[in-house]
Amino acid sequence: MLTHVLRALRADGLDNAVLDVDAESPTGALGLYQNLGFTITDRAVSLVKRFWPPPDQARHTIIGPPPAAHPPHPPDHDEQKAPDVFPSPITDFWLTPSPTSRVLYSDDVFSVTADTALDEDERLTILTTTDRKTRVLLTPAVAEAMSLEDGQPADEAGFRQRLEKSGISLHGADNLFYFTEEAREALLGEPDDPSIRPLTEGDAQAFEQFEEAASEHDLDDASVELDHWAVYGVFDDGRLVCVASMYPWDDAPLADLGVLTLPPYRGKGHARRLVRAISRHALARGHEPQYRCQLNNHASVAAATSAGLTRFGTWDIISPDSAM
């Protein structure tokens, strides 16, 4: 699995992979990574003073913090960014309550809000930002089906148990990536690469040849289309080898993007340069670039980070096949 991930990262244009490992791990992790070609460049020492458990309970007890009241979120491997480092159109869209919404429950880390104006296909969504706060948005009908009451104490684990009992299934969360304020300023100061240009109807034949050379799986994942709101391409020796396209997201000042590079041309940085070029196009027209990918698509996550994007959080939505 590690070898597969490393190859995928290289195919998406990354030059280096960096990880941290416990040099004294009894699992032999250090030797495993060295066998894969990693070399030691830096060492760090952590000094820890433990206050739990009490000394008289320490023997035959696993050392660690007291059991958590709620199941912990999986650890993040990217730098944690508070939502306020992102441009206001992003935070306003995701975090500002609408006039048609009503809070059913809220505490420091978890909230449930009912909104009468939600579209049917977004009648239940779950946003978890990188500051560990989860926000559930649902229609009153879904809230009623889950037997949620105003102000009733809840937590995320309990809420998900109610989802299961109500027969409600989720589609599966996506990562959400955006440019921070600082990264956006750097992006706007760059020129486009000469090999990159917008695509028009006049490029229909080149785009058709591009689609024929790509796999059906890659085309479905990337969702690049010549008739989207914005379409850019990279040409290598006259051949279209990488395409990115965008479309406005939910009538908001956001532009959702997809990018695809043909396999023989991966690992050359085409996707990184193209994402940045089409993102400049979007920003010049008043839209914030939005990059989404599935949680387990490690190569796509690496490509987003390489392009200068930062993870805002994860977003899940009710499955179209859900019983509710």
Secondary structure, 3 states (H helix, E strand, C coil): CHHHHHHHHHHCCCCCCCCCCCCCCCCCHHHHHHHCCCCCCCCCCCCCCCCCCCHHHCCCCCCCCCCCCCCCCCCCCCCCCCHHHCCHHHHHHHHCCCCCEEEEEECCCEEEEEECCCCHHHCEEEEEECCCCEEEEECHHHHHHCCCCCCCCCCHHHHHHHHHHCCCCECCCEEEEECCHHHHHHHHCCCCCCCEEECCHHHHHHHHHHHHHCCHHHHHHHCCCCCCCEEEEEEECCEEEEEEEEEECCCCCEEEEEEEECHHHCCCCHHHHHHHHHHHHHHHCCCEEEEEEECCCHHHHHHHHHCCCEEEEEEEEECCCCCC
